[in-house]
Amino acid sequence: MAAEDAAETAGVRTAPDDAVVVRLGAGAFAWRALALALGVALALWGTLLSDDDSWPFAPMSQFAFRTDPDGVVESTWIEARTADGRRVKVPLTSRGVGIGRAEIEGQLPRIVEDPSLLQAVADAWAARHPDRPRYTRLWLHQTIYPLDGGAAGVPRVETLATWEVPADDR
């Protein structure tokens, strides 16, 4: 009893003598072991042989690189014109349009090639914020920060794609 009191005082709980311990059967253990082995194998395959297109079985490489101290840093963002004529920065968040900046950056070449893909952003805004003015035009921008010895220089903004939202979707 003294050992149990000491364990409880130290924050360790001991099982009561009448506790029922249920062990996994052979079949339950086997499918869990198989699922674990499959998950590990897919993660290894993705890490060694694939890229972000195979997510979740590949590394998310958005932070897995080194920036040259004399290179550039690119920041992607979307601007919209609303139905009431204002130009606003699109909130690339789960509460904003439900699409994150990393998702846009991951699809950047496709969006530049086919700006109609920006329609999904306008649709998501309208669905999530039916009481707010709809987007009528979208611009995909990239702010480019040149680096000089790691210090940021004067940024410049490039427009990569533009999409006019069809009138029937406004």
N, C-alpha and C positions, 0 to 999 in steps of 0.2 A: 504494500500500500504506500509506503514511503517513496518508492520509485515512481509510482503513478502521480503522487502529489508533486514531486520534484519536476516531472515532465510537464504537468499542467501549469505549474508556476513558470516554467521556461517557455510557455506558449506552444508546447507540443501536445497534440491530442492523441490519446490512445484509444483504440477500439474497445468497446465493452466486450466482456467475455462471451456474451450471447450474440455478437454481431454475425450476420450471415455473409459470407464471402462467396460471390458467384464468379466463377472463372469462365472465360470464353471457351466455347466448344471448338473442336478442330476446324470445322467449316467456317465459323465466324472469324477465327484467327487467320485462316488461310486467305479469305477474301480481303481482309485488312492488310495483310502482308503483301498480297498481290497489288492492291491499290497503291500502297506505299512504293513498291518497286517500280510500278508503272510511272508514278509521279516523278520519282527520282530520275528514271530513264528519260522521260520527256524533258525534264529540266536540263539534264546533261546534253541531250541532243540539241535543244534550243540554244544553250550557251555555247556549244562548240561548233555547231553547223548551221545555225539559222540566225534570224535577226528579229526586229520588233514586230514584223508581220505575223510571226508565230505566237505572239503573246496570248496566253500567259506562260507559255513554255519557252520563252526566250527572255533575255535581259531587257529591261527598260533602259535604253542607252541614252536618254536625254541628259543625264548628269554624268555619264561614264566616259568623259573625255576631258582632255586638258586644253585650255585655251592658250594660244600663243600670246605672250605678253605684248607682242607687236602685231597681233592679228586684229580681228574684229569680233564683236559680240552682236548678234542679231536678235531682235525682239519683235515677234510677230503680233499683230493686233488687227482688229476689224473696226472700221468706222461705218456708221449708218446714217442715212438721211431718213428722218421720220416723216410720217404723213402730215405732220404740222410744220414741216420745213426745217426743223432743227437738225444739226449734225451732232451725233453722239458717239461715244466710244462704246462698242458692244461689250457687255459684261460676259467675258468667256469664263463663266463659273457655273457651278451646279444650280445655283439660284437664278442666274441671269438667263442663259439660253440652254443650260444643261450640257454644254459642250465646252471642254477645257482648251486652253491655249495649246497644250501639248498635243491634243487630238488634231487641232488645226495644223500645227507644225508637222505632225506625222503624215498628213495628207497634202502638204504644201505643193509638191510637184503636180499632183492630180488636180488640185484646185486651180493652179496657175494655167494648166492645160485646158481645164473645163470649168470656167467660173460659175456655171449654173449650179455647181455643187454648193455654192454659197446660199442657194435657196433654202437649204436645210436650216441654216442659221435664222433666216427670216421666218420660216415656219415655226421653229422652236420658240422664238420670241413671241409670236402671235399666240401660240398655244399656251405658253406659260403666263403671259401678261395680256389677257384679252381686253383689259380695261385701259391699256396704254396705247399710244399711237404706234401703228405698224411701221415696219421698215419698208422704204420704197426703193432704196438703192444701197448697195454695200460695196465698200472698198476694202480690199485686203492689203494691209500695209506691213512694211518691215522697217523698224528703226535700226539703223546700223551705227554702232558705236565703234569708231576706230580706237585701237589701243596703242599707246606709245610707252613702252616699258611698264605696262600694266595699268597706266593711268588712262582714263577715258578722254578721248578728244571730242571734237564737235560732232554731234550725231547728225545723220541725214536720214530722211524718210524716203523710202521707195514704195511706189504703189505697184503691187504685183498682179492684181486682178480687180476687176470691177463687175458688178452684177446689178442689173436693173430688175427689180422685182416686178413680175407681170402684174398688170392692173387688177386682174381678177383675184390675185392673192394678197391684195393690200387691205 
